[in-house]
Amino acid sequence: MTTPDTWQKSSYSGGGQGDACVEIADRRTHIAVRDSKTPARATLTFPAGAFASFVESVKSPIGNASSARRSDAA
Protein backbone atom coordinates (compact mmCIF):
# COMPACT_ATOMS: atom_id res chain seq x y z
CA MET A 1 0.00 0.00 0.00
CA THR A 2 1.18 3.50 -0.75
CA THR A 3 1.64 5.68 2.32
CA PRO A 4 -1.34 8.05 2.53
CA ASP A 5 -0.55 11.72 2.13
CA THR A 6 -3.08 13.19 4.56
CA TRP A 7 -3.45 11.91 8.09
CA GLN A 8 -6.21 13.13 10.39
CA LYS A 9 -5.96 13.04 14.15
CA SER A 10 -8.97 12.86 16.44
CA SER A 11 -9.95 15.97 18.34
CA TYR A 12 -9.91 13.64 21.40
CA SER A 13 -6.13 13.17 21.16
CA GLY A 14 -5.54 14.13 24.76
CA GLY A 15 -3.54 16.91 26.30
CA GLY A 16 0.10 17.77 25.98
CA GLN A 17 1.42 17.07 22.52
CA GLY A 18 -1.80 15.39 21.41
CA ASP A 19 -0.08 12.12 20.61
CA ALA A 20 -2.27 9.79 22.69
CA CYS A 21 -4.40 8.79 19.75
CA VAL A 22 -4.62 7.11 16.40
CA GLU A 23 -4.58 8.84 13.05
CA ILE A 24 -6.54 7.86 9.96
CA ALA A 25 -6.09 8.49 6.24
CA ASP A 26 -8.81 7.97 3.65
CA ARG A 27 -7.58 6.08 0.59
CA ARG A 28 -11.00 5.91 -1.15
CA THR A 29 -11.59 2.15 -0.91
CA HIS A 30 -9.58 1.62 2.29
CA ILE A 31 -8.89 3.47 5.50
CA ALA A 32 -5.37 3.48 6.91
CA VAL A 33 -4.84 3.67 10.68
CA ARG A 34 -1.60 4.34 12.58
CA ASP A 35 -0.49 5.15 16.13
CA SER A 36 0.19 8.87 16.46
CA LYS A 37 2.99 8.17 18.97
CA THR A 38 4.91 6.07 16.44
CA PRO A 39 3.77 7.12 12.95
CA ALA A 40 6.74 5.50 11.20
CA ARG A 41 5.73 2.05 12.42
CA ALA A 42 3.12 -0.29 10.99
CA THR A 43 -0.06 0.97 9.37
CA LEU A 44 -3.27 -1.05 9.42
CA THR A 45 -5.71 -0.86 6.53
CA PHE A 46 -9.41 -1.69 6.52
CA PRO A 47 -12.04 -1.70 3.78
CA ALA A 48 -13.86 1.66 3.94
CA GLY A 49 -17.25 0.05 4.63
CA ALA A 50 -15.94 -2.03 7.52
CA PHE A 51 -14.25 1.00 9.07
CA ALA A 52 -17.44 3.07 8.74
CA SER A 53 -19.41 0.35 10.55
CA PHE A 54 -16.77 0.24 13.30
CA VAL A 55 -16.93 4.03 13.80
CA GLU A 56 -20.73 3.95 14.00
CA SER A 57 -20.60 1.20 16.64
CA VAL A 58 -18.11 3.22 18.68
CA LYS A 59 -20.37 6.29 18.50
CA SER A 60 -23.44 4.39 19.74
CA PRO A 61 -24.46 5.16 23.33
CA ILE A 62 -22.71 2.93 25.84
CA GLY A 63 -25.93 2.58 27.83
CA ASN A 64 -27.59 0.76 24.92
CA ALA A 65 -24.75 -1.76 24.69
CA SER A 66 -24.76 -2.32 28.46
CA SER A 67 -28.49 -2.92 28.59
CA ALA A 68 -28.28 -5.36 25.67
CA ARG A 69 -25.63 -7.37 27.53
CA ARG A 70 -27.72 -7.45 30.69
CA SER A 71 -30.78 -8.74 28.80
CA ASP A 72 -28.68 -11.44 27.10
CA ALA A 73 -27.38 -12.62 30.48
CA ALA A 74 -30.87 -12.90 31.98
C-alpha positions in Angstrom: 0.0 0.0 0.0 1.2 3.5 -0.7 1.6 5.7 2.3 -1.3 8.1 2.5 -0.5 11.7 2.1 -3.1 13.2 4.6 -3.4 11.9 8.1 -6.2 13.1 10.4 -6.0 13.0 14.2 -9.0 12.9 16.4 -10.0 16.0 18.3 -9.9 13.6 21.4 -6.1 13.2 21.2 -5.5 14.1 24.8 -3.5 16.9 26.3 0.1 17.8 26.0 1.4 17.1 22.5 -1.8 15.4 21.4 -0.1 12.1 20.6 -2.3 9.8 22.7 -4.4 8.8 19.7 -4.6 7.1 16.4 -4.6 8.8 13.0 -6.5 7.9 10.0 -6.1 8.5 6.2 -8.8 8.0 3.6 -7.6 6.1 0.6 -11.0 5.9 -1.1 -11.6 2.2 -0.9 -9.6 1.6 2.3 -8.9 3.5 5.5 -5.4 3.5 6.9 -4.8 3.7 10.7 -1.6 4.3 12.6 -0.5 5.1 16.1 0.2 8.9 16.5 3.0 8.2 19.0 4.9 6.1 16.4 3.8 7.1 13.0 6.7 5.5 11.2 5.7 2.0 12.4 3.1 -0.3 11.0 -0.1 1.0 9.4 -3.3 -1.0 9.4 -5.7 -0.9 6.5 -9.4 -1.7 6.5 -12.0 -1.7 3.8 -13.9 1.7 3.9 -17.3 0.0 4.6 -15.9 -2.0 7.5 -14.2 1.0 9.1 -17.4 3.1 8.7 -19.4 0.3 10.6 -16.8 0.2 13.3 -16.9 4.0 13.8 -20.7 4.0 14.0 -20.6 1.2 16.6 -18.1 3.2 18.7 -20.4 6.3 18.5 -23.4 4.4 19.7 -24.5 5.2 23.3 -22.7 2.9 25.8 -25.9 2.6 27.8 -27.6 0.8 24.9 -24.7 -1.8 24.7 -24.8 -2.3 28.5 -28.5 -2.9 28.6 -28.3 -5.4 25.7 -25.6 -7.4 27.5 -27.7 -7.5 30.7 -30.8 -8.7 28.8 -28.7 -11.4 27.1 -27.4 -12.6 30.5 -30.9 -12.9 32.0 
